[in-house]
């Protein structure tokens, strides 16, 4: 199977929206599924080119989706998590992975056609931080307590980045009100730290490792302040789920099969490393040195942590509603349970 099947960025989104109009899950002409995943329309999956999505890369390139009878196309995104939810809810894209955040909570409350299927990534409990708060070498800051009154970069006000910074500051007795927040896209973080336009910034791998290697900045805290935090979710268009539940189950099972393979040593397997390196456009030596997020082998979601994140965004004033979002009500636990069983059966036959 070739990586040439992969599209990328905004061109891919435009092409997908055009080609899938009327034939994706939102199309009214589709009949209900027959129960055979092979009869379901193509699943287009929107991902970010980060190692968080490694199981999807493995499942595609090693034929796990194909083994399940699925036609799957992985499409690299260039936009935000909010854009992912919009693309999936309208049916332009069948499924995607994105961070928990205000966009998902707002869309859920508004009745968007979104179903949460499984966890995609979590912050590890120990080891290297995959999304650390880093201080610029120019700032002179060596302790997170020194950040009071300083400028800190964040990737917007509604996603994981600002929540992560909140947790970091809270761990040293500070709050977001104690600092000046500056919006920075991930690619703008290194130059901002180099020229002193921010004193510190939320970062993400592999950018954080590059910042360290180039002596532009340094980490201020261990991973403890955000250990175990839910980072990403697998979401499907709800209409597609209703029409083709077997296909969604098979897709999720193939994903979990790859998660379990990586957990059992796949991260050290040269073949798997090559696949992940190509999708992330990272050298293998870089891939094996950066901090990595975790994928739960059963796709389990820590709903208490999700509730804490929703409460944070409520207090920030970025939610467009009162009361709970009802996010757990769009969780398809039945599909996840069936997928876990399928993945287990596949493992037993190997």
C-alpha positions, 0 to 999 in steps of 0.5 A: 500500500502506497503513501501516494494515496494520501492528500494533504492540507487545504487542497485536500480539504477542497478536493474532498468537499467537492468529491464527497458532496452528496455521497458522504454521510450527509448525502440524502441519497445514501441507503442504510448499510447492509451490515457489511463494512465493505458496502459502506462509502469511503471513510475520509479521515482528517488528521494532524501530521503529528505522532499522536496519529501514528496508529492511523498511519500504521492501520492504513499502510499495513492494510488493517483498514483494507483487511476490514473491507474498508476504503479509507483515505487519510487527509492531512489538515492545515486548520484548527480543531474547530475546522475539523469539527465543522468538516465532519459535522457537515459530512464533507469529511467522514471522521477526524481527530482533534483536541477537546476544547470549546469548539467541540463543546459548543458544536455538541450543544448546538446539535452538530452531527458529531459522534465521539467514538474513542480517545486518540491521545493522552498526556503521559503520566511521566517521562518527556512532556509532549507539549511543554511550557518553555521559557525563552533563553532571552527571558532570563526565566528559570522558574515558572513562578517568575512568569508573573507579568510575562508574555506567554504564547498560546495557540488560541483561546479555545483549545488544549494549548491554553488549558495546558498553560492554565494547568502549568501556572496553577501548579505554581500558584499563578493564573492566566490573569497573572500573565499576558497571553499572546496568540501564536501558531505553532510555527511562529513559536521558535522565532517569537522565542528567539526575538524576545517577543514572548518570554515563554510559550506553550509548545508541542513536539517536535517543535519543543525538541527543536527549540531545546536543540537550537538553544532558544528555550528550556522547559520549566516544569516536569510533565506532572502538571498535566499528567493523564490529561485527555488530549484528542478524540476520534469523532465521526459524522453522526449520520454516517454512524447511524447508516454504517455502524459496522464500518465505524466499528471496523475502522475503530477496531483497526485503529485499536489494533495498531495502538496495541501493536505500537504499545507492544514494541512497534515504536521500536520497529524499523518498519513502523518507524519508517511509516510514522516518519513519512507521515510526520515528515520527521527523520526517524532519529528525531521521531525516536527522541521526542516526547510522545502522547499515549494512546489507550489500547481500548480507546477509553476516555477519562470523562472526569478529565473531559468535564474539567476541561469543559468547566475551564472553558466555561469559566473562560467565557468561551462556551456559547451556552449555559449548563452542560454540553451533553458531550457524553450523550454523543459518545457511542460507547456501544461502537467502542465496546464492539470495536474493542472486542473485534480488535481482541479477536484479531489479536487472538488470530494473529 
